[in-house]
Amino acid sequence: MIEVKVLGPGCARCKRLEQLAHEAATQAGVEVNVTHVHDMAAILAYPIVSTPGLVINEKLVSSARIPQKDEIVAWLKEAV
C-alpha cells in the first residue's frame, strides 16, 4: 500500500488536493492510505516551500500548488 500525505492546515486547496489524491489512486488502480497532516511542526519536517504539499512514501513530490490529477497518477505508478 502506498502512503500518501497531504500537508496543509485544512484550507480549501488542501482539501482539493486530498480529493485529487483519492481520485488519482482510483484511476491508477493502486491502494493508498491518504493522511492529512495539519500539525505545522510535522509539515515543516519536510522541505516544503508552502502548502499544500503532497508526500508519497515519505518523498515530497509537490508543494505550493495543486498538481494535475495526471501528475499524481504518474507519481503513484512510480511508487508501486
C-alpha positions as CSV (number, residue, x, y, z in Angstrom):
1,M,0.0,0.0,0.0
2,I,1.3,3.5,-0.9
3,E,1.4,6.0,1.9
4,V,0.2,9.5,0.8
5,K,0.3,12.6,2.9
6,V,-1.4,15.9,2.2
7,L,0.4,18.7,4.1
8,G,-1.6,21.7,5.0
9,P,-3.8,23.4,7.6
10,G,-7.1,22.2,6.1
11,C,-7.9,25.0,3.7
12,A,-9.9,24.5,0.5
13,R,-6.8,24.0,-1.6
14,C,-5.6,21.2,0.8
15,K,-9.0,19.5,0.7
16,R,-9.0,19.7,-3.1
17,L,-5.5,18.0,-3.2
18,E,-6.7,15.3,-0.8
19,Q,-9.7,14.6,-3.1
20,L,-7.4,14.6,-6.2
21,A,-5.1,12.1,-4.5
22,H,-8.1,9.7,-3.9
23,E,-9.3,10.1,-7.5
24,A,-5.7,9.6,-8.9
25,A,-5.3,6.4,-6.8
26,T,-8.6,5.0,-8.3
27,Q,-7.5,6.0,-11.8
28,A,-4.1,4.4,-11.3
29,G,-5.6,1.3,-9.8
30,V,-3.4,1.3,-6.7
31,E,-4.2,1.1,-3.0
32,V,-3.3,4.2,-1.0
33,N,-3.6,5.3,2.6
34,V,-4.2,9.1,2.5
35,T,-3.4,11.1,5.6
36,H,-4.0,14.8,6.0
37,V,-1.2,16.3,8.1
38,H,-2.4,19.5,9.9
39,D,0.4,19.9,12.5
40,M,2.8,22.6,11.5
41,A,5.8,21.0,13.1
42,A,5.2,17.8,11.2
43,I,4.7,19.8,8.0
44,L,7.9,21.6,8.4
45,A,9.8,18.3,8.8
46,Y,9.6,18.1,5.0
47,P,11.4,20.5,2.7
48,I,8.2,22.3,1.8
49,V,8.1,25.8,0.5
50,S,4.4,26.4,1.0
51,T,1.2,24.4,1.4
52,P,-0.4,22.4,0.1
53,G,2.2,19.7,-0.1
54,L,2.0,16.2,-1.3
55,V,4.2,13.4,0.0
56,I,4.2,9.9,-1.5
57,N,6.0,7.2,0.5
58,E,7.8,9.9,2.5
59,K,9.1,11.7,-0.6
60,L,7.8,15.3,-1.1
61,V,6.6,15.4,-4.7
62,S,4.8,18.7,-4.8
63,S,4.5,21.9,-2.7
64,A,2.9,25.3,-3.1
65,R,0.5,24.2,-5.8
66,I,-2.3,21.7,-6.7
67,P,-0.8,19.3,-9.2
68,Q,-2.9,17.9,-12.1
69,K,-4.5,14.6,-11.5
70,D,-2.4,13.0,-14.3
71,E,0.8,14.1,-12.5
72,I,-0.4,12.4,-9.3
73,V,-1.3,9.2,-11.2
74,A,2.2,9.1,-12.7
75,W,3.8,9.6,-9.2
76,L,1.7,6.9,-7.7
77,K,2.6,4.5,-10.5
78,E,6.3,5.2,-10.0
79,A,5.8,4.5,-6.3
80,V,4.5,1.0,-6.9
